[in-house]
Amino acid sequence: NFLLHWYSMGCGSSNKLPPTVKPLCGNVATDYPLYFKLMQFLPGEWEVFDQHQRYQCSIVVNEIYSSYHSKQNPKDISHFIWMADPNDDSKLYYDTLGSYMEVTGNVTEIGELNLHHYKNGRIVWRRPESYMRLSKYR
């Protein structure tokens, strides 16, 4: 298992992750139903917006246990490494650098996810077709 090997090599530490964050282990569907519901929603195309609602790029999530990549450059791949803090279930970490998805406040019905990226700060992922649903929702 890549993740277990990665952690055993000491690469799992990050100064941006709370010290209590651990990889999701076991059956994610039954052991972490709140996270699993969010993860199931991810596959497909997303448009990425910065904290000022400016379009940044488009990405494609391949599958929840794999990776996502830039639509413009399919070779620009990022792998999901799912982790959570047992003391704070409002964040689902997806990399070892401290990036996370907000579990509460996401409006999955209209195709929008709030995230915090380790480098870019607050960002929003939106489904390309979600703008019309978003305007009806608000």
ZADO-1210 file (C-alpha; in nm, 4 decimals, padded with zeros to 6 digits):
<atoms>
<atom x="00.0000" y="00.0000" z="00.0000" code="ASN" pos="1"/>
<atom x="00.1551" y="00.3267" z="-00.1162" code="PHE" pos="2"/>
<atom x="00.0072" y="00.5360" z="00.1645" code="LEU" pos="3"/>
<atom x="00.1285" y="00.3078" z="00.4418" code="LEU" pos="4"/>
<atom x="00.4743" y="00.2907" z="00.2853" code="HIS" pos="5"/>
<atom x="00.4754" y="00.6676" z="00.2441" code="TRP" pos="6"/>
<atom x="00.3937" y="00.7195" z="00.6125" code="TYR" pos="7"/>
<atom x="00.6461" y="00.4616" z="00.7282" code="SER" pos="8"/>
<atom x="00.9153" y="00.6510" z="00.5384" code="MET" pos="9"/>
<atom x="00.8407" y="00.9578" z="00.7502" code="GLY" pos="10"/>
<atom x="00.6988" y="01.1589" z="00.4618" code="CYS" pos="11"/>
<atom x="00.3595" y="01.2040" z="00.6221" code="GLY" pos="12"/>
<atom x="00.4572" y="01.4902" z="00.8427" code="SER" pos="13"/>
<atom x="00.3754" y="01.8458" z="00.7521" code="SER" pos="14"/>
<atom x="00.3894" y="02.1625" z="00.9556" code="ASN" pos="15"/>
<atom x="00.0556" y="02.2668" z="00.8011" code="LYS" pos="16"/>
<atom x="-00.1350" y="01.9593" z="00.9195" code="LEU" pos="17"/>
<atom x="-00.2601" y="01.9432" z="01.2758" code="PRO" pos="18"/>
<atom x="-00.0623" y="01.6762" z="01.4647" code="PRO" pos="19"/>
<atom x="-00.3771" y="01.4687" z="01.5194" code="THR" pos="20"/>
<atom x="-00.4551" y="01.4224" z="01.1467" code="VAL" pos="21"/>
<atom x="-00.4435" y="01.0586" z="01.0383" code="LYS" pos="22"/>
<atom x="-00.5124" y="00.8735" z="00.7088" code="PRO" pos="23"/>
<atom x="-00.8629" y="00.7363" z="00.6624" code="LEU" pos="24"/>
<atom x="-00.8319" y="00.3642" z="00.7392" code="CYS" pos="25"/>
<atom x="-01.0819" y="00.0834" z="00.7198" code="GLY" pos="26"/>
<atom x="-01.4030" y="00.0887" z="00.5188" code="ASN" pos="27"/>
<atom x="-01.4503" y="00.4545" z="00.4300" code="VAL" pos="28"/>
<atom x="-01.8172" y="00.4036" z="00.3358" code="ALA" pos="29"/>
<atom x="-01.9140" y="00.2630" z="00.6771" code="THR" pos="30"/>
<atom x="-01.6465" y="00.4089" z="00.9047" code="ASP" pos="31"/>
<atom x="-01.6610" y="00.7647" z="00.7651" code="TYR" pos="32"/>
<atom x="-02.0077" y="00.8074" z="00.6052" code="PRO" pos="33"/>
<atom x="-01.9972" y="01.1892" z="00.6154" code="LEU" pos="34"/>
<atom x="-01.6672" y="01.1983" z="00.4296" code="TYR" pos="35"/>
<atom x="-01.7698" y="00.9210" z="00.1917" code="PHE" pos="36"/>
<atom x="-02.0825" y="01.1111" z="00.0865" code="LYS" pos="37"/>
<atom x="-01.8661" y="01.4080" z="-00.0089" code="LEU" pos="38"/>
<atom x="-01.6041" y="01.1902" z="-00.1795" code="MET" pos="39"/>
<atom x="-01.8678" y="01.0170" z="-00.3964" code="GLN" pos="40"/>
<atom x="-01.9705" y="01.3558" z="-00.5322" code="PHE" pos="41"/>
<atom x="-01.6208" y="01.4390" z="-00.6616" code="LEU" pos="42"/>
<atom x="-01.5641" y="01.2472" z="-00.9894" code="PRO" pos="43"/>
<atom x="-01.6114" y="01.4592" z="-01.2999" code="GLY" pos="44"/>
<atom x="-01.5230" y="01.8058" z="-01.4218" code="GLU" pos="45"/>
<atom x="-01.4885" y="02.1130" z="-01.1970" code="TRP" pos="46"/>
<atom x="-01.4101" y="02.4801" z="-01.2515" code="GLU" pos="47"/>
<atom x="-01.1806" y="02.6311" z="-00.9903" code="VAL" pos="48"/>
<atom x="-01.2382" y="02.9846" z="-00.8590" code="PHE" pos="49"/>
<atom x="-01.0229" y="03.1868" z="-00.6192" code="ASP" pos="50"/>
<atom x="-01.1455" y="03.3631" z="-00.3053" code="GLN" pos="51"/>
<atom x="-01.2543" y="03.6612" z="-00.5179" code="HIS" pos="52"/>
<atom x="-01.4692" y="03.4381" z="-00.7429" code="GLN" pos="53"/>
<atom x="-01.2262" y="03.4690" z="-01.0359" code="ARG" pos="54"/>
<atom x="-01.1987" y="03.1648" z="-01.2626" code="TYR" pos="55"/>
<atom x="-00.8575" y="02.9945" z="-01.2326" code="GLN" pos="56"/>
<atom x="-00.8717" y="02.6676" z="-01.4275" code="CYS" pos="57"/>
<atom x="-01.0709" y="02.3520" z="-01.4924" code="SER" pos="58"/>
<atom x="-00.9888" y="02.0174" z="-01.3360" code="ILE" pos="59"/>
<atom x="-01.1101" y="01.6615" z="-01.3782" code="VAL" pos="60"/>
<atom x="-01.1426" y="01.4249" z="-01.0823" code="VAL" pos="61"/>
<atom x="-01.0756" y="01.0737" z="-01.2083" code="ASN" pos="62"/>
<atom x="-01.2035" y="00.8766" z="-00.9106" code="GLU" pos="63"/>
<atom x="-01.2154" y="00.9304" z="-00.5362" code="ILE" pos="64"/>
<atom x="-00.9282" y="00.6961" z="-00.4491" code="TYR" pos="65"/>
<atom x="-00.7032" y="00.8106" z="-00.7286" code="SER" pos="66"/>
<atom x="-00.6276" y="01.1573" z="-00.8589" code="SER" pos="67"/>
<atom x="-00.7352" y="01.4733" z="-01.0327" code="TYR" pos="68"/>
<atom x="-00.5697" y="01.6646" z="-01.3133" code="HIS" pos="69"/>
<atom x="-00.5820" y="01.9930" z="-01.4972" code="SER" pos="70"/>
<atom x="-00.8211" y="01.9792" z="-01.7929" code="LYS" pos="71"/>
<atom x="-00.5784" y="02.1930" z="-01.9934" code="GLN" pos="72"/>
<atom x="-00.2823" y="01.9676" z="-01.9086" code="ASN" pos="73"/>
<atom x="-00.3850" y="01.6063" z="-01.8318" code="PRO" pos="74"/>
<atom x="-00.0252" y="01.5246" z="-01.7366" code="LYS" pos="75"/>
<atom x="-00.0478" y="01.7717" z="-01.4436" code="ASP" pos="76"/>
<atom x="-00.1765" y="01.5085" z="-01.1982" code="ILE" pos="77"/>
<atom x="-00.2368" y="01.5444" z="-00.8237" code="SER" pos="78"/>
<atom x="-00.3099" y="01.2373" z="-00.6124" code="HIS" pos="79"/>
<atom x="-00.5639" y="01.2317" z="-00.3315" code="PHE" pos="80"/>
<atom x="-00.4309" y="01.1322" z="00.0102" code="ILE" pos="81"/>
<atom x="-00.7411" y="01.1288" z="00.2302" code="TRP" pos="82"/>
<atom x="-00.6920" y="01.2209" z="00.5946" code="MET" pos="83"/>
<atom x="-00.9004" y="01.3521" z="00.8804" code="ALA" pos="84"/>
<atom x="-00.8606" y="01.4908" z="01.2290" code="ASP" pos="85"/>
<atom x="-01.0576" y="01.2853" z="01.4833" code="PRO" pos="86"/>
<atom x="-01.0997" y="01.6070" z="01.6847" code="ASN" pos="87"/>
<atom x="-01.2447" y="01.8095" z="01.3930" code="ASP" pos="88"/>
<atom x="-01.4810" y="01.6388" z="01.1469" code="ASP" pos="89"/>
<atom x="-01.5485" y="01.9613" z="00.9524" code="SER" pos="90"/>
<atom x="-01.2377" y="01.9169" z="00.7335" code="LYS" pos="91"/>
<atom x="-01.1461" y="01.6377" z="00.4953" code="LEU" pos="92"/>
<atom x="-00.7777" y="01.6704" z="00.4077" code="TYR" pos="93"/>
<atom x="-00.6853" y="01.5641" z="00.0554" code="TYR" pos="94"/>
<atom x="-00.3079" y="01.6126" z="00.0557" code="ASP" pos="95"/>
<atom x="-00.0214" y="01.6131" z="00.3043" code="THR" pos="96"/>
<atom x="00.0385" y="01.9870" z="00.2715" code="LEU" pos="97"/>
<atom x="-00.2715" y="02.0901" z="00.4646" code="GLY" pos="98"/>
<atom x="-00.5279" y="02.1322" z="00.1842" code="SER" pos="99"/>
<atom x="-00.8799" y="02.0373" z="00.2861" code="TYR" pos="100"/>
<atom x="-01.2425" y="02.0326" z="00.1778" code="MET" pos="101"/>
<atom x="-01.4981" y="02.1863" z="00.4097" code="GLU" pos="102"/>
<atom x="-01.7397" y="01.9116" z="00.5042" code="VAL" pos="103"/>
<atom x="-01.9991" y="02.1520" z="00.6422" code="THR" pos="104"/>
<atom x="-02.1302" y="02.4348" z="00.4315" code="GLY" pos="105"/>
<atom x="-02.0847" y="02.2550" z="00.1001" code="ASN" pos="106"/>
<atom x="-02.3809" y="02.2804" z="-00.1284" code="VAL" pos="107"/>
<atom x="-02.3442" y="01.9545" z="-00.3182" code="THR" pos="108"/>
<atom x="-02.6987" y="01.9793" z="-00.4572" code="GLU" pos="109"/>
<atom x="-02.5937" y="02.2704" z="-00.6787" code="ILE" pos="110"/>
<atom x="-02.2427" y="02.1528" z="-00.7564" code="GLY" pos="111"/>
<atom x="-02.0197" y="02.3652" z="-00.5357" code="GLU" pos="112"/>
<atom x="-01.7450" y="02.2734" z="-00.2873" code="LEU" pos="113"/>
<atom x="-01.5538" y="02.5037" z="-00.0550" code="ASN" pos="114"/>
<atom x="-01.1876" y="02.4192" z="-00.0100" code="LEU" pos="115"/>
<atom x="-00.8740" y="02.5582" z="00.1437" code="HIS" pos="116"/>
<atom x="-00.5637" y="02.5011" z="-00.0656" code="HIS" pos="117"/>
<atom x="-00.2271" y="02.4998" z="00.1138" code="TYR" pos="118"/>
<atom x="-00.0820" y="02.7463" z="-00.1355" code="LYS" pos="119"/>
<atom x="-00.3782" y="02.9402" z="-00.2795" code="ASN" pos="120"/>
<atom x="-00.5953" y="02.9834" z="00.0301" code="GLY" pos="121"/>
<atom x="-00.9737" y="02.9660" z="00.0030" code="ARG" pos="122"/>
<atom x="-01.0977" y="02.8303" z="-00.3304" code="ILE" pos="123"/>
<atom x="-01.4257" y="02.7010" z="-00.4695" code="VAL" pos="124"/>
<atom x="-01.4785" y="02.4073" z="-00.7021" code="TRP" pos="125"/>
<atom x="-01.7943" y="02.4388" z="-00.9138" code="ARG" pos="126"/>
<atom x="-01.9466" y="02.2055" z="-01.1676" code="ARG" pos="127"/>
<atom x="-01.9443" y="02.3714" z="-01.5120" code="PRO" pos="128"/>
<atom x="-02.3240" y="02.3514" z="-01.5314" code="GLU" pos="129"/>
<atom x="-02.3813" y="02.4706" z="-01.1734" code="SER" pos="130"/>
<atom x="-02.4089" y="02.8447" z="-01.2425" code="TYR" pos="131"/>
<atom x="-02.7772" y="02.8239" z="-01.3364" code="MET" pos="132"/>
<atom x="-02.8566" y="02.6031" z="-01.0365" code="ARG" pos="133"/>
<atom x="-02.6566" y="02.8369" z="-00.8134" code="LEU" pos="134"/>
<atom x="-02.8507" y="03.1458" z="-00.9228" code="SER" pos="135"/>
<atom x="-03.1824" y="02.9632" z="-00.8653" code="LYS" pos="136"/>
<atom x="-03.0649" y="02.8440" z="-00.5236" code="TYR" pos="137"/>
<atom x="-02.9599" y="03.1889" z="-00.4031" code="ARG" pos="138"/>
</atoms>
